[in-house]
Amino acid sequence: MSHEDPLGSAAAGVDVGGGGIRIRVERDGRSAEQRRDIAIPRRGGRIDVPAVCGLILDGLDGALDEVDATGLTRVGIGLTGLPGLVEDSEEFWRRLKPDLGIETLVVASDALTTHVGALGGEAGSVVAAGTGMITLGTDLDRIWNQADGWGVLLGDEGSGAWIGRQGLQAALRSYDGRPGGSAKLRTRMYERFGDPLEVINQVYPAESPANQLASFAPAVEAAAAHGDPVAAGIWLEAGTLLGSAAVAALRGLPPRISWGGGLFNAGHLLLDPFREEIRRSLPEAEVLEPVGTALQGALLLARRAADGRVATHEPHLYVFG
């Protein structure tokens, strides 16, 4: 079956992440992207699916106009709230199909869309790291291994929130006069939050403490770039933790590893210890540059679902249509 969409129609990928919604529409070799940098609406601690669908529809309208498309046949959505924060994935199908007339809808974890984008749909292990982190090892068929992704309180080791927390702890140790502190991070704490009481007042009551913690990760990156050994050590440990998770998720899979997510924009500061830990733990592993993004992964999943090459596999993948 052809991967091309009917004349005048398009395929779309949607990435619903901690920092907002990104949409990519493709038609006849043309593409358009829309981005909304907003907090993802929640209700009762879960993703507010009706509100998110409204944001998706708004973004799709603009993107479809840009490529002169008359409709959509296939849509893939990657969600930061899967698994765990979406009560009923089928609600996306019920709400989007009447407005869009789509034939196939994929609702997937952003770990999976990142995986498919990074490895181009091939088997292996991919670390997705931003505010949080999760590692998925899969062949999109029989093997589905998850490593970490347990949230900021119980895991997400090496994530942006983890780095921010480590940085703030070092800043507070310096404020207290305890060993292991960093005066440079203490200064940056004051610049970002204020004094320690302000840190407490902004982090603990926040709707998303993880986002508040992750907002300090750029300060830890800057301190490391300016030679602070404590900050550099935090990034070294973060890369090591992410590399360890990547290897752990490879059980039963070809030794191919890649990555995705905004945290890796830190470049060598994170990638060097990430690669080094993989080489140490599994010398035969291939560490591959990502070939695509989570948006491209969502698009590829939607096309493969329409062709019958991927099917529902809870809790990471739901196919409708």
C-alpha positions in Angstrom: 0.0 0.0 0.0 1.3 3.5 -0.9 2.5 5.9 1.8 1.2 8.8 -0.2 -1.9 10.6 1.0 -4.9 11.2 -1.4 -4.8 14.3 -3.6 -5.2 17.5 -1.6 -5.0 15.6 1.7 -2.2 15.6 4.3 -0.6 13.7 7.2 0.2 15.3 10.5 2.4 14.7 13.5 1.8 16.3 16.9 4.1 16.5 19.8 2.5 17.3 23.2 5.3 18.0 25.6 6.0 19.6 28.9 6.7 22.9 27.3 3.8 23.1 24.8 2.5 21.6 21.5 4.3 21.3 18.2 2.6 20.3 15.0 4.0 19.3 11.6 1.8 18.8 8.5 3.2 17.2 5.3 1.6 17.1 1.9 3.1 16.4 -1.5 6.7 17.1 -0.4 5.6 20.3 1.4 5.6 20.8 5.1 4.5 23.4 7.7 5.0 23.6 11.5 3.1 25.3 14.2 4.2 25.7 17.8 2.5 26.8 21.0 4.8 27.3 24.0 2.3 26.9 26.9 1.7 24.7 29.9 -0.2 21.6 28.9 -3.7 21.9 30.4 -4.4 19.5 33.3 -7.5 18.5 35.2 -7.4 16.6 38.4 -3.7 15.9 37.9 -4.3 14.3 34.5 -3.9 15.7 30.9 -7.0 17.7 30.1 -7.8 15.9 26.8 -10.7 18.2 25.6 -8.5 21.3 26.1 -5.5 19.7 24.4 -7.7 18.6 21.5 -8.8 22.3 21.1 -5.2 23.4 21.0 -4.4 20.7 18.4 -7.3 21.7 16.2 -6.2 25.4 16.3 -2.7 24.5 15.3 -3.8 22.1 12.6 -6.0 24.8 11.0 -3.0 27.1 10.5 -0.7 24.4 9.3 -3.2 23.0 6.8 -3.6 26.4 5.3 0.1 26.8 4.8 0.3 23.6 2.6 -3.0 24.2 0.9 -4.4 20.9 2.1 -8.1 20.1 1.9 -8.1 17.5 4.7 -6.2 15.1 6.8 -6.0 11.3 6.4 -3.5 10.3 9.1 -2.5 11.9 12.4 0.0 10.7 14.9 0.1 12.3 18.4 3.0 11.8 20.9 2.1 12.6 24.5 4.2 13.3 27.5 1.4 12.0 29.6 1.5 8.5 28.4 1.6 6.2 30.2 -0.1 7.4 33.3 -1.7 10.8 32.8 -4.3 10.1 30.2 -7.4 8.4 31.4 -8.9 7.5 28.0 -6.8 7.6 24.9 -9.8 6.9 22.7 -11.1 10.4 23.7 -8.7 11.9 21.2 -10.3 9.8 18.4 -13.8 10.8 19.5 -13.0 14.5 19.6 -10.7 14.8 16.6 -12.4 12.6 14.0 -15.6 14.6 13.6 -13.7 17.8 13.0 -10.9 16.4 10.8 -12.4 13.4 9.1 -9.2 11.5 9.7 -9.0 7.8 8.7 -6.2 6.8 11.1 -5.2 8.2 14.4 -2.2 7.1 16.5 -1.9 8.2 20.2 1.5 7.2 21.5 3.9 8.0 24.4 6.4 10.7 23.5 9.0 8.1 24.4 7.8 6.1 21.4 7.6 8.9 19.0 11.1 10.0 20.0 12.3 6.4 19.5 10.7 6.1 16.1 12.0 9.5 15.0 15.6 8.9 16.3 16.0 5.4 14.9 13.8 5.9 11.8 11.5 3.1 12.9 14.2 0.5 13.5 14.7 -1.6 16.6 16.9 -0.4 19.5 17.0 1.8 22.6 16.3 5.5 22.7 16.6 7.9 25.7 14.1 10.8 25.6 15.3 13.5 28.0 13.8 17.0 28.7 12.1 18.1 31.9 11.7 14.4 32.7 13.2 11.4 31.0 12.3 7.9 29.9 14.1 5.2 27.9 12.3 2.9 25.6 13.8 -0.2 24.0 11.5 -1.7 21.3 11.2 -3.4 18.0 7.7 -2.0 17.6 6.4 -5.6 17.7 7.2 -8.1 20.5 9.8 -6.4 22.7 8.9 -3.3 24.8 11.4 -2.4 27.5 11.1 0.7 29.6 13.9 2.0 31.8 13.2 4.8 34.3 10.5 7.4 33.4 9.2 7.1 37.0 8.7 10.8 37.6 10.7 13.4 39.5 9.9 12.0 42.9 10.9 8.4 42.2 13.2 8.6 39.2 13.8 10.6 36.0 17.5 10.4 36.8 19.6 12.6 34.6 16.6 14.6 33.4 16.4 18.4 33.3 14.4 18.3 36.6 17.1 16.1 38.2 19.9 18.4 37.0 18.0 21.5 38.3 17.4 19.8 41.7 21.0 18.8 42.0 22.1 22.3 41.2 19.7 23.9 43.7 20.9 21.4 46.4 24.5 22.5 45.7 23.5 26.1 45.9 21.7 25.6 49.2 24.7 23.7 50.6 26.8 26.7 49.8 24.3 29.0 51.4 24.4 26.8 54.6 28.2 26.5 54.6 28.0 22.7 54.2 30.5 20.7 52.2 29.8 20.0 48.5 28.3 23.4 47.8 28.9 25.8 44.9 29.1 29.5 45.3 28.6 30.0 41.5 25.3 28.0 41.7 24.3 29.9 44.8 24.7 33.2 42.8 22.6 31.8 39.9 20.0 30.6 42.4 19.6 34.1 43.6 19.3 35.3 40.0 16.7 32.8 39.0 14.6 32.4 42.2 15.8 34.7 45.0 16.8 33.7 48.5 16.2 30.1 49.8 12.8 30.9 51.1 11.8 32.2 47.6 13.1 28.9 46.2 10.8 27.0 48.6 7.8 29.2 47.8 8.2 28.8 44.1 9.1 25.1 43.8 6.9 23.3 46.4 3.5 24.9 45.7 4.0 24.9 41.9 1.5 23.1 39.7 4.5 21.4 38.2 7.5 21.3 40.6 9.4 19.4 37.9 9.1 22.3 35.5 10.4 24.7 38.2 13.4 22.4 39.0 14.1 22.0 35.3 14.1 25.8 34.8 17.4 25.8 36.8 19.1 23.3 34.5 20.3 26.1 32.1 22.0 27.8 35.0 23.8 24.6 35.9 24.8 24.3 32.3 26.2 27.9 32.3 28.1 27.4 35.5 29.7 24.2 34.1 30.7 26.1 31.0 32.4 28.7 33.2 34.5 26.1 34.9 32.4 25.3 38.1 33.5 21.8 39.1 30.3 21.0 41.0 28.1 22.0 38.1 30.3 20.0 35.7 30.1 17.0 38.0 26.3 17.2 37.9 26.2 17.0 34.1 28.8 14.2 34.2 26.6 12.2 36.5 23.5 13.0 34.4 25.0 11.7 31.2 26.2 8.6 33.0 22.7 7.9 34.3 21.2 8.3 30.9 23.7 6.0 29.3 23.0 3.4 32.0 19.3 3.6 31.2 19.9 3.3 27.5 21.8 0.0 28.0 19.2 -1.3 30.5 16.4 -1.0 27.9 18.3 -3.0 25.2 17.3 -6.4 26.6 16.6 -8.7 23.6 17.3 -6.0 21.0 20.0 -5.2 18.5 22.6 -3.0 20.3 21.6 0.3 18.7 21.2 3.4 20.8 20.1 6.9 20.1 18.6 9.9 21.9 16.1 12.7 21.6 14.7 15.6 23.6 15.7 19.1 24.4 18.1 18.2 27.2 20.6 16.9 24.7 21.0 20.4 23.3 23.6 20.7 26.0 25.9 18.9 23.5 29.2 17.4 24.6 28.5 18.3 28.3 25.9 15.6 28.3 26.7 13.5 25.3 30.3 12.7 26.2 29.5 11.0 29.5 26.4 9.4 27.9 28.6 7.8 25.2 31.3 6.9 27.6 29.0 5.0 29.9 27.6 3.1 27.0 31.1 2.2 25.8 32.0 1.1 29.3 28.9 -1.0 29.8 28.3 -2.4 26.3 31.4 -1.9 24.0 29.6 -3.5 21.0 26.7 -1.0 21.0 26.3 1.5 18.2 25.5 5.0 19.4 23.8 6.6 16.5 22.9 10.3 15.9 19.2 10.8 15.7 17.9 10.7 12.1 14.7 12.5 13.0 12.6 14.2 15.6 9.6 13.1 17.7 7.3 15.0 15.2 8.7 12.9 12.4 8.3 9.8 14.5 4.7 10.6 15.1 4.2 11.0 11.3 5.9 7.7 10.6 3.8 5.9 13.2 0.6 7.3 11.7 1.6 6.1 8.2 2.7 2.7 9.4 -0.6 2.3 11.3 -2.6 3.2 8.2 -0.6 0.5 6.3 -1.4 -2.0 9.1 2.3 -2.3 10.1 1.8 -1.2 13.7 -1.0 -2.0 16.0 -2.1 -1.0 19.5 0.3 -2.0 22.3 -0.7 -0.7 25.7 0.4 1.5 27.4 2.7 3.1 24.8 0.7 2.8 21.6 -3.0 3.1 20.6 -4.2 2.9 17.0 -7.7 4.0 16.0 -9.4 3.8 12.6 
